[in-house]
Amino acid sequence: IFMLIGTMLGITMITFIQKETPKHMIGKVMAYAIAVITCARPIGQLLYGFLFGALVRRPYLVIFFAAAVSSFIVVLSRKNFHRL
């Protein structure tokens, strides 16, 4: 489920970047964005693996923490994107 949400968010963000970036800069900005996304995914997977390993008897805590952090990011992002 988290990977599905991540994929949907990635597609949305890439579309947004392409719409807002000047045409002469699109290649450079997209290369940078894809590099950041590609590097961030393994870090997230390592973090999830560590947390699920450390909290093996209480995996619901990891899911709750991830949902809370995601909700916090959505609230912060909504204000920023609303201005755009």
Secondary structure as UniProt FT lines:
FT   HELIX           2..20
FT   HELIX           23..25
FT   HELIX           26..54
FT   TURN            55..57
FT   HELIX           59..83
//
